[in-house]
Amino acid sequence: MSIRKNKVLIVGGAGFIGSNFIKYLLNNGDYEIVIYDNLSTGKLENIQNFIDENKIIFNKVDITKLSVIKKIRKQRFDYIYNFACPASPKFYLMNPIATWKASVFGINNLLESVIGTKTKLFHSSTSEVYGDPLIPNQIETYWGNVNPIGVRACYDEGKRAAESLIYDYIRLYNVDVRVARIFNTYGPNMAENDGRVVSNFIIQALNNEDITIYGDGKQTRSFCYVDDTIQCIYKLMMNSEKVNSPVNIGNPNEMDITTVAEYIRNVLKSNSKIVNYKAMSDDPKIRRPDITKAKQLFNWEPQIPFCDGIAKTIDYFKKKVDTYE
């Protein structure tokens, strides 16, 4: 008698974290993996080799449509991982309404699809729910400092609304949902044109172009290599007991943006100049996760130093640049 494989749905699986998570699952278990992605920001090339090798099934699906509820319930997944939503300011500022819908309509449909089932649902929230924080270390109990009508609100408030829906569904329907607030993650499969700090700086330095910093460069971020982020996501989902409150996933090693730019430029021995432009509206001045909860629950903390993670990411982008040339 053959043993049934665990059936996994990864929503937004062609994106940066989603595609890396597919690789992790394939290397750490025997799963039947289905991908939903509308390819608005995800790239098929990130997962094409998995498709070609018949390791996953890809469906172009928009999870904001109500029809997705019936589709998911019919397939009876054991686990659903939701990574669907534009996550870089460049993309969500270009498509603010679609971004809000991906966060809110998308999670609403996923929640409806798991009512009355044993399916475990993971939702990728974000450190942006804390807005421009007024405390140095952002802990999960902090309510945040968010501009609800600013240009970033489509993402910040979309993710906050999604969390609100999740915990109402947990209270009303006892669904099993795990929420991670993911801080700045970087690594292979980042889009070279998505406007995020690490990808921007690497591409600009590789091309000896000006490295552009928006603001004075003193704003801080905490960068977590994607492999570390993924391991904590997996631990969160596989935890034997329900985790009915959000968990921060990130690296508490805080760095200012100018330091990051200088480091990347030096590693690449680039001739790029660092140029400062006007700060973006509502851009957070500090970003540092308190990961005490993840340590206590899963014995997890990041293992990959920034220098090693950046080296791996640079190797990835060097290959991309060589391909274009």
N, C-alpha and C positions, 0 to 999 in steps of 0.2 A: 504493500500500500504506500503510495507516494504521500509525502508530507506537504500540506498546503503551505506555499510561501506567504509571508506577510505581504499584503498588498498596500502599496504606498502611493499617495498622490502628492506631487510637489507642484504647487501653484506658483507661477513665476520661475519655473525651473530653468529657463534659458537665460536668466539674469546672472549677475555676478555671484552672489552667495548661493543662489539656488543651484547653479551648475556645479559649483564646488561641493555642495552638499550631495549631489548625485554621485560624484566621484567617491566621496567618503562612504556612502552607503554601499556602493558596489564593491568597495575594498574591505568592508567590515560586516558582511552578512549576505544572505541569499533572499533577495526581495524581488517582487514583481512591481516595477516602477512605472508609473504613468505621469506624464508631464502635461500640465495645462499652462499655456502662455499665449497672450495675444500679440507678442513680439513688438509691443509699443516701444519698449526700451531694451528688452532682452534680445539676444542674438542667437540665431539658430546655430551659428558656427561654434558656439560654446559647448554644444551638446551633440553636434553632428556625428562625431565618431561613435558615441553611444548608440545613436539611432542606427547608423550603418552596421554596427555589430549586433543589432537586435537585443541590446541590453535594456533598452527603455522603449516606451511607447509615447510618441508625442502627439498631442492634439492642440490645434490652435483654437483657444477658447477664451472668451471674455467673461470673467467671473462676475462682472457687474450685472449680467443678464439673468433674469429669474429662471430661465430654462436650465441653468447650471445646477439648480437644486435637485431636480429630478434625475439629471444625468449622473450626479455624484451618488445619490441614494441607490440608484440602480446598480452601481459598480461595487458597492460594499467594501470600502477601504478600511484597513485596520488603522492606518495613520494618514493624516493630512498635514502637510507643512505649507504654510502660507507665507510666501515671500513676494507676493504680487503688489507692487506699487512703485512708481518712479521714486528713487531715493536720493537723487542728486539735485541741488538747487537749480542747475541749468535746465533739467528736464521738467521738474515740477513747476517752475516759474513759467515755462512755455505752455504747459497744459494744466492749469490749476484746477479746473472743474473735473477733468478726467482723473486727476490725482486724488481729489477728495472722494470721488465715486469709487475709485479702486480701493481706497481704505475702508469706506463706510458701507457702500452697497456690496462690495466684495466680501467683507467679513460677515455681513448679515446673511448672505446667501450660504456661505460655508457653515455658519452656525445653524441655520435652518436645516441644512443637509445632515447634521449629526444628531439632531434631537431624537431621542429614543433608540440610539444605537450605542455600540461600545467603541466607536471610533474615537481615537485621541486626536485632538486638533492642536497644532502649534501655530502661534501667530507671531510674526516678526514686527514688534513695535520698535520704538526708536528713542534715543536719548533726546531727540527734539521735543518730546513731550514735556521736558523740563524748561524749554524755551531758553531765554537768556538768564541763567540761574543767579540767584542772590546768595547762594551758599557755595563754598569752594568744592565740596565733594557731594555729588548728587546721589542721594540714597533713595530707595524705592518709595519711602513714605513722604518724600518731598513733593508738593503739589505743583511746583513749577512757576514760571514767570513768563507767560506767553501772550503775545499780542493777537487777540482773536480776529482782528480785521486787517492784519498786515499782509504783505505779499507772500509771506511764508506760511500763512495760516492754513492754506490748502493742505499742506503736509503736516504741520505741527498739530493743528486742531483736528485734521482728518484722523490722525493716529490716536489722538486723545479720545475722539468720539468712538473710534473702533474699540478701544479698551473699555469705554463705558458700556457699549453693547455687549461685549464679552462677559463682563461680570454680572450684568442683568440676566443674561442667558444662563450663566452658572447658577445664580440664585433661584431662577424660576424653573429651569429645566434640568439642573444637575448634570450638564454636559461637562466633559473632561477637556478643558482647554488650558494650554500652557503658554504663557506670554513672556517673551524676552524683550527687554529694552536694549537694543543693540547700539553700542557706541561706535565711533569711527572705525570701520573695518577696511582693510586694504589687502591686495594680493592679485595673483593671476586671474584673468577673465574680467577685470575691471574694463569698462569701456574707455577707450583712449580719448573720447570727446565728451565725457560726461561732466566735466567741470569740477570734479573733486580734487582736493588738494594734492594727494600723492600722484595720481595719474597726470594731472596738469603739470606738476613740477618735473616729473620724469620725462614726459614728452618734450617739454620746452627745453630742458637741459640737454637731451639727446640731440635736438636740432639746433643747439646753441642760440635759441631765441630768448627774449626777455622772459624771466620768471616773474609772473604777475601775482602780486599779493594785494588783496582787497582789504584796505585798512592799514593800520600801522604795523601789522605783523606781530603785535604783542598778544593777540588773542591766542588762546591755548586749545589744543585738542589732545585726545588720548587715543593713540593708534593701536589697534589690535589686529594681528595677522589673521587672515581668514581661517587658517587651519585651527587656531585656538578658538575662534568664535564658533566654528562648526562643532568642535568637540563638546563645548558647553551646551549648545542647542540639543545635541544628541543625548547628553546626560539628563538635561531637563525633560525631554520627551520620554526617556526610558525610566525615569524615576518611578518607583513602584507605588508611591503615594501621590495623590493629587497635589498640585502646587497652585493654590487658588489666589495667587497674587503675583504681580510682575517680578521678574528677576533681571537685574542689570547684567549685561555681558559686555565686557570691555577691558581695556588695559589701564590701570590707574597711574601709569607713567605719563605724566602730563608734559607736553612740549609746546613751546610757542611756535607759531607758523614760520617766523623768520629762521629759527634754528633748523626746522625741517627743510626749508628751501636751501639754506647754506650747506646742509649735510648732503643732500642729493646732488647739488652742484659739485661739491668737492669729490664725492665718490665717482662721479662721471667725468671729472676733470674738464668740466664744461666751461666755455667762455661766456656763458649767459650772464646778463646783468639782472639783479633783483630790482624790480620796479613796483612801486606802491601806487595803487589807485584808490579811489573813494570807496569806503567801506560799504558792503551790501546792507540793505535795510534789515534790521532785527537780527543781524548776525551775532550769535552768542560770543561773549567775551571769554568765557571759561568753559571747559568741558572736562570733567574728571569723574569717573564712576566710582562709587563705593561698591565693592564686590564682596562684601562680607557675607551676604546671603548665599551667593554662589559657592563660596568657600565652605560654608557650613553645611549646605544641602548636598553638594556634589563633590566636595574636596577638589574644586577646580580653581585654577588661576592661570593666566597666560604663561606659556613656556618659551615662546619664540621671541628673542630680543629684536628690537627695532632694526638693528644693523643687518641681521640675518633675513628678516622679512623684506626689507627694502632691497637687498641683494637679489632675492628670488623674484621680486616684482620687476626690478630693472631688467633681469634676464628675459622675463616674459615680454616686456615692451620693446626690448631690443629686437626680438624676433619679429614683432609686429611691424616695427619701423623698417627692418630689412625686407619684409614681405612687400611693403608699399613701394620701396625703392626698386 
